[in-house]
């Protein structure tokens, strides 16, 4: 029985997250196509199971399908499927690893942009690390909106200069991490 390697599932998750946060439909379709092709190399299919409170990426053997529908009688071992939450905690990393990574991004923001931007990046690092246990650059559009609308005004107590630099600060985080800004 073919198994899908863990690094392939990691890449499928990354491509799915990218497709979900880009603003361009064609670019999103390209990410999904790359993901599908990658999994097809291992004879696996993918779908996103959407529920009220969470979305889950599901990778499963294509032999389970008949005419595009999973046939329960074809499933011998459910452990062959791989699932990843797309709603919370997208990286299976320990908090310390996430914090170390985010701290390095904050320091790069400080060196490149200055103190106000670094203070905002630090606040964003705290938000992503403590609420989602994830690296800052994995934030979705919805998580950025939550940070701006809820976390920032209630928890940061920014100076006027810091508040004026918020959008620039968030864009700097993604730029330094080498990821596209999802807004």
C-alpha positions in Angstrom: 0.0 0.0 0.0 1.3 3.4 -0.9 1.7 5.9 1.9 2.0 9.7 1.4 5.3 11.0 2.8 5.0 13.5 5.7 6.9 16.2 3.7 4.4 15.9 0.9 1.5 16.4 3.3 3.4 19.4 4.7 3.8 20.9 1.2 0.2 20.2 0.4 -0.8 22.1 3.5 1.4 25.0 2.7 0.1 25.2 -0.9 -3.5 25.0 0.4 -2.9 27.9 2.9 -1.3 30.0 0.1 -4.3 29.3 -2.2 -6.6 30.4 0.6 -4.9 33.7 1.4 -4.0 35.1 -2.0 -6.4 37.6 -3.5 -6.1 36.4 -7.1 -8.3 33.5 -8.3 -5.8 32.4 -11.0 -3.0 32.3 -8.5 -5.1 30.4 -6.0 -6.0 27.9 -8.7 -2.3 27.5 -9.6 -1.4 26.7 -6.0 -4.2 24.1 -5.8 -3.1 22.6 -9.1 0.5 22.2 -7.8 -0.9 20.6 -4.6 -3.1 18.2 -6.5 -0.2 17.2 -8.9 2.1 16.7 -6.0 -0.3 14.3 -4.2 -1.2 12.6 -7.5 2.5 11.6 -7.8 1.8 9.4 -4.7 -1.7 8.3 -5.9 -3.4 10.5 -3.4 -6.3 12.8 -3.7 -7.2 15.9 -1.5 -10.2 17.8 -0.3 -10.9 20.4 2.3 -13.5 19.3 4.8 -15.4 22.5 5.8 -17.2 22.5 9.1 -18.8 25.3 11.2 -15.8 25.9 13.4 -12.9 24.5 11.4 -11.6 23.5 8.0 -9.4 20.4 7.6 -7.2 19.3 4.7 -7.7 15.6 4.0 -5.3 13.6 1.8 -6.4 10.1 1.0 -5.5 7.3 -1.4 -7.2 7.7 -4.8 -8.1 3.9 -4.7 -10.8 4.8 -2.2 -12.7 6.7 -4.9 -15.2 5.6 -7.4 -16.6 8.2 -9.8 -15.3 11.0 -7.6 -16.9 9.6 -4.4 -15.1 8.0 -1.5 -16.4 4.4 -1.2 -16.3 3.3 2.5 -16.0 -0.4 1.5 -12.7 0.4 -0.2 -11.1 1.7 3.0 -9.0 -1.0 4.6 -6.9 1.3 6.8 -8.1 4.8 7.7 -4.6 5.6 9.0 -3.4 5.9 5.4 -5.3 9.2 5.2 -3.6 12.4 6.5 -5.5 15.3 8.0 -4.3 18.8 8.8 -6.3 21.6 10.4 -6.4 24.7 8.3 -8.2 26.8 10.9 -5.9 26.7 13.9 -2.3 25.7 14.8 -1.2 25.1 11.2 2.3 24.1 12.2 3.0 21.2 14.4 5.9 23.0 16.1 6.5 23.5 19.8 5.8 27.0 21.1 9.5 27.6 21.7 10.4 26.9 18.1 7.7 29.2 16.9 8.8 32.0 19.3 12.4 31.7 18.3 11.5 32.0 14.6 9.1 35.0 15.3 11.7 36.7 17.5 14.2 36.6 14.6 11.7 38.1 12.3 11.0 40.9 14.8 14.7 41.7 15.1 15.0 41.8 11.3 12.0 44.2 11.2 13.8 46.4 13.9 17.0 46.5 11.9 15.3 47.3 8.6 12.4 49.5 9.6 12.9 50.8 13.1 11.4 50.6 16.6 7.7 51.4 15.9 7.5 48.7 13.3 9.4 46.3 15.5 7.0 46.9 18.4 4.1 46.1 16.1 5.8 43.0 14.8 6.5 41.9 18.4 2.7 42.3 19.2 1.9 40.3 16.1 4.4 37.6 17.1 2.7 37.4 20.5 -0.7 37.1 18.8 0.3 34.4 16.4 2.5 32.5 18.8 0.1 32.6 21.8 -3.2 32.3 20.0 -2.2 30.0 17.1 1.2 28.6 18.0 2.3 29.5 14.5 4.9 31.5 12.6 3.8 35.0 11.8 4.1 34.6 8.0 1.5 31.7 8.1 -1.3 34.1 9.1 -4.4 34.1 6.9 -6.3 37.2 5.9 -8.9 36.5 8.6 -6.2 36.2 11.3 -4.7 39.5 10.2 -8.2 41.1 10.4 -8.6 39.5 13.9 -5.2 40.9 15.0 -6.0 44.5 13.7 -9.6 44.6 14.9 -9.5 42.8 18.2 -6.1 42.0 19.6 -4.2 45.2 18.7 -6.7 47.7 20.2 -7.2 45.7 23.3 -3.7 44.5 24.1 -1.0 46.6 22.5 -1.6 50.2 23.8 0.4 51.6 20.9 1.9 55.0 20.6 0.6 57.3 17.8 3.7 56.6 15.8 3.3 52.8 16.3 -0.4 52.9 15.4 0.4 54.8 12.2 3.0 52.2 11.2 0.8 49.1 11.8 0.1 48.2 8.2 3.7 48.9 7.2 4.8 46.7 10.1 2.6 43.8 9.1 3.8 44.0 5.5 7.4 44.1 6.7 6.9 40.8 8.5 5.8 39.0 5.4 8.5 40.7 3.2 11.3 39.6 5.6 9.9 36.1 5.8 9.8 35.9 2.0 6.0 35.3 1.9 3.3 37.1 0.1 1.2 39.5 2.2 -2.4 38.0 2.3 -4.4 41.2 2.5 
